[in-house]
């Protein structure tokens, strides 16, 4: 989208509809034709969208984070630098903010490499799985057993698995179904005596790029080294097994878990003018894996939420309720940040009227997904959210669907807080997810600006609207 189109969109948004004051007066009077949320907030939404689409500062902050700081694994100096920078920059912007101390896991990858040594010799491109143990300072060599599912593994039994490396060469069935082999595959293999596990990267497409991510060791199984291999290598080893060839792999990993490290959630807010005790919280996670730049996952989201708050403050808009942004720490390999925030608010979780998370990349945004607690009128809530979404139709990002949430707002949602997730087209996110390819050049500047606009509008209206999504 060029600058002329951006300017036109901004002017369209700025010129829409009735004033908020008149609409609220009609609503308060109980008139049967009281204005919808769309009509009430056209003016404010237009100002926010116009500011977001013509702003450069948010993109400059994202550029600094990804280019000059880079990846930000929990416990790393990169994450420490990012938190200090956010603290200093928010102070310069005049945002009310605090750092909430959080102790986080400190996993270190170290050196790692793998190689096929028989029946041919060739290098394997790997990324150790987060939280994995290493090979104990030695090189591990063993034949590979290839399976396509947990059922296939169990059918082989201990006799076929013990002393071998298990490769989960599974089919791509979408992230939710495929990632379970990364999370639970190593322990499943270890129960049958495997000495290591290799897992096909959780992606539908690959250019010989391995994808890391966290595993979860089970208490009832030995902890064995585990790494992701590329889609191409997983497919090759499966074809070799089908041809009756036994592939032998030599694996070396220095991975280790160090004592917990100090970190922090970065929390900024605009206090509510009438009901400061009521809160709308939104954000993304500030940590990333130790590869790439953490651009899509999840730097762009954290910066979009932060900059949305900055623009709301800059425009002098003060919602009735408190609008809070959290840059959560340690989503990737522990979820300590989201849990620590829930513990911090304590009984005040009941005063959270909505929580918004962006953690699906920063491709072209299309709208929001919404999940309501079981005792709420979900249809009515979707209707109210759709009225807010209509304010974003001018940037083609107003679609409201059922089903939203995220890992960091999960603890709040389990306490009955309505949860929303920013949705994108999701065309390439899992091509780059958890890889060295998750870099700023994969993000379109206008897509990022639209995300800023969406979070600004949704966050502000939810924090200011008469009543809540639940109707109270």
ChimeraX attribute file (.defattr): number of C-alpha atoms within 10 A of each C-alpha:
attribute: neighborCount
match mode: 1-to-1
recipient: residues
	/A:1	9
	/A:2	7
	/A:3	11
	/A:4	9
	/A:5	10
	/A:6	17
	/A:7	14
	/A:8	12
	/A:9	17
	/A:10	22
	/A:11	15
	/A:12	14
	/A:13	24
	/A:14	19
	/A:15	12
	/A:16	17
	/A:17	14
	/A:18	15
	/A:19	14
	/A:20	18
	/A:21	11
	/A:22	14
	/A:23	20
	/A:24	19
	/A:25	14
	/A:26	16
	/A:27	17
	/A:28	11
	/A:29	10
	/A:30	9
	/A:31	10
	/A:32	8
	/A:33	9
	/A:34	17
	/A:35	18
	/A:36	14
	/A:37	23
	/A:38	23
	/A:39	21
	/A:40	26
	/A:41	28
	/A:42	24
	/A:43	19
	/A:44	22
	/A:45	25
	/A:46	25
	/A:47	23
	/A:48	27
	/A:49	32
	/A:50	21
	/A:51	21
	/A:52	28
	/A:53	23
	/A:54	14
	/A:55	15
	/A:56	12
	/A:57	13
	/A:58	23
	/A:59	19
	/A:60	10
	/A:61	18
	/A:62	22
	/A:63	18
	/A:64	14
	/A:65	26
	/A:66	23
	/A:67	15
	/A:68	13
	/A:69	18
	/A:70	24
	/A:71	29
	/A:72	28
	/A:73	27
	/A:74	32
	/A:75	23
	/A:76	18
	/A:77	13
	/A:78	19
	/A:79	23
	/A:80	18
	/A:81	16
	/A:82	21
	/A:83	22
	/A:84	13
	/A:85	16
	/A:86	21
	/A:87	18
	/A:88	11
	/A:89	13
	/A:90	19
	/A:91	14
	/A:92	9
	/A:93	11
	/A:94	11
	/A:95	19
	/A:96	13
	/A:97	18
	/A:98	16
	/A:99	17
	/A:100	17
	/A:101	15
	/A:102	21
	/A:103	18
	/A:104	22
	/A:105	22
	/A:106	21
	/A:107	23
	/A:108	21
	/A:109	20
	/A:110	11
	/A:111	11
	/A:112	18
	/A:113	17
	/A:114	21
	/A:115	18
	/A:116	20
	/A:117	16
	/A:118	14
	/A:119	12
	/A:120	9
	/A:121	12
	/A:122	12
	/A:123	13
	/A:124	20
	/A:125	18
	/A:126	26
	/A:127	28
	/A:128	30
	/A:129	26
	/A:130	27
	/A:131	23
	/A:132	26
	/A:133	23
	/A:134	28
	/A:135	20
	/A:136	13
	/A:137	10
	/A:138	11
	/A:139	15
	/A:140	18
	/A:141	20
	/A:142	19
	/A:143	18
	/A:144	24
	/A:145	25
	/A:146	27
	/A:147	20
	/A:148	15
	/A:149	16
	/A:150	16
	/A:151	9
	/A:152	12
	/A:153	22
	/A:154	15
	/A:155	11
	/A:156	13
	/A:157	14
	/A:158	16
	/A:159	9
	/A:160	14
	/A:161	23
	/A:162	17
	/A:163	18
	/A:164	22
	/A:165	31
	/A:166	29
	/A:167	27
	/A:168	28
	/A:169	25
	/A:170	22
	/A:171	16
	/A:172	17
	/A:173	12
	/A:174	12
	/A:175	12
	/A:176	9
	/A:177	11
	/A:178	19
	/A:179	22
	/A:180	14
	/A:181	23
	/A:182	26
	/A:183	19
	/A:184	16
	/A:185	24
	/A:186	33
	/A:187	27
	/A:188	22
	/A:189	30
	/A:190	27
	/A:191	18
	/A:192	22
	/A:193	22
	/A:194	25
	/A:195	23
	/A:196	27
	/A:197	25
	/A:198	29
	/A:199	32
	/A:200	28
	/A:201	36
	/A:202	32
	/A:203	25
	/A:204	15
	/A:205	16
	/A:206	16
	/A:207	9
	/A:208	15
	/A:209	23
	/A:210	29
	/A:211	29
	/A:212	25
	/A:213	23
	/A:214	19
	/A:215	23
	/A:216	19
	/A:217	20
	/A:218	15
	/A:219	8
	/A:220	10
	/A:221	15
	/A:222	18
	/A:223	20
	/A:224	20
	/A:225	28
	/A:226	32
	/A:227	32
	/A:228	26
	/A:229	29
	/A:230	26
	/A:231	25
	/A:232	19
	/A:233	19
	/A:234	22
	/A:235	17
	/A:236	13
	/A:237	21
	/A:238	24
	/A:239	13
	/A:240	15
	/A:241	16
	/A:242	11
	/A:243	9
	/A:244	9
	/A:245	13
	/A:246	17
	/A:247	21
	/A:248	21
	/A:249	22
	/A:250	18
	/A:251	24
	/A:252	20
	/A:253	25
	/A:254	20
	/A:255	24
	/A:256	18
	/A:257	15
	/A:258	11
	/A:259	12
	/A:260	14
	/A:261	14
	/A:262	15
	/A:263	23
	/A:264	25
	/A:265	23
	/A:266	25
	/A:267	23
	/A:268	23
	/A:269	21
	/A:270	23
	/A:271	19
	/A:272	20
	/A:273	13
	/A:274	13
	/A:275	15
	/A:276	16
	/A:277	14
	/A:278	21
	/A:279	26
	/A:280	26
	/A:281	25
	/A:282	30
	/A:283	29
	/A:284	30
	/A:285	29
	/A:286	33
	/A:287	30
	/A:288	27
	/A:289	26
	/A:290	22
	/A:291	19
	/A:292	22
	/A:293	26
	/A:294	31
	/A:295	30
	/A:296	28
	/A:297	30
	/A:298	27
	/A:299	29
	/A:300	34
	/A:301	30
	/A:302	26
	/A:303	26
	/A:304	29
	/A:305	29
	/A:306	29
	/A:307	27
	/A:308	30
	/A:309	25
	/A:310	21
	/A:311	22
	/A:312	23
	/A:313	16
	/A:314	14
	/A:315	12
	/A:316	8
	/A:317	16
	/A:318	18
	/A:319	22
	/A:320	23
	/A:321	26
	/A:322	26
	/A:323	28
	/A:324	24
	/A:325	27
	/A:326	28
	/A:327	28
	/A:328	27
	/A:329	35
	/A:330	30
	/A:331	23
	/A:332	21
	/A:333	22
	/A:334	17
	/A:335	19
	/A:336	23
	/A:337	30
	/A:338	26
	/A:339	20
	/A:340	21
	/A:341	23
	/A:342	19
	/A:343	14
	/A:344	12
	/A:345	13
	/A:346	10
	/A:347	9
	/A:348	13
	/A:349	20
	/A:350	14
	/A:351	16
	/A:352	22
	/A:353	22
	/A:354	27
	/A:355	28
	/A:356	28
	/A:357	29
	/A:358	29
	/A:359	23
	/A:360	23
	/A:361	29
	/A:362	30
	/A:363	24
	/A:364	22
	/A:365	24
	/A:366	24
	/A:367	24
	/A:368	29
	/A:369	20
	/A:370	22
	/A:371	21
	/A:372	24
	/A:373	15
	/A:374	9
	/A:375	8
	/A:376	15
	/A:377	13
	/A:378	18
	/A:379	11
	/A:380	13
	/A:381	20
	/A:382	21
	/A:383	13
	/A:384	20
	/A:385	26
	/A:386	20
	/A:387	19
	/A:388	29
	/A:389	24
	/A:390	20
	/A:391	27
	/A:392	26
	/A:393	14
	/A:394	14
	/A:395	20
	/A:396	15
	/A:397	23
	/A:398	21
	/A:399	18
	/A:400	25
	/A:401	17
	/A:402	14
	/A:403	13
	/A:404	21
	/A:405	24
	/A:406	20
	/A:407	18
	/A:408	31
	/A:409	28
	/A:410	19
	/A:411	19
	/A:412	24
	/A:413	22
	/A:414	11
	/A:415	13
	/A:416	20
	/A:417	23
	/A:418	28
	/A:419	27
	/A:420	29
	/A:421	25
	/A:422	27
	/A:423	25
	/A:424	20
	/A:425	14
	/A:426	15
	/A:427	10
	/A:428	14
	/A:429	19
	/A:430	22
	/A:431	19
	/A:432	24
	/A:433	26
	/A:434	29
	/A:435	23
	/A:436	19
	/A:437	20
	/A:438	26
	/A:439	21
	/A:440	21
	/A:441	11
	/A:442	16
	/A:443	17
	/A:444	14
	/A:445	20
	/A:446	19
	/A:447	19
	/A:448	25
	/A:449	26
	/A:450	25
	/A:451	33
	/A:452	29
	/A:453	29
	/A:454	31
	/A:455	27
	/A:456	26
	/A:457	26
	/A:458	24
	/A:459	27
	/A:460	26
	/A:461	25
	/A:462	27
	/A:463	28
	/A:464	23
	/A:465	17
	/A:466	15
	/A:467	11
	/A:468	17
	/A:469	21
	/A:470	19
	/A:471	11
	/A:472	7
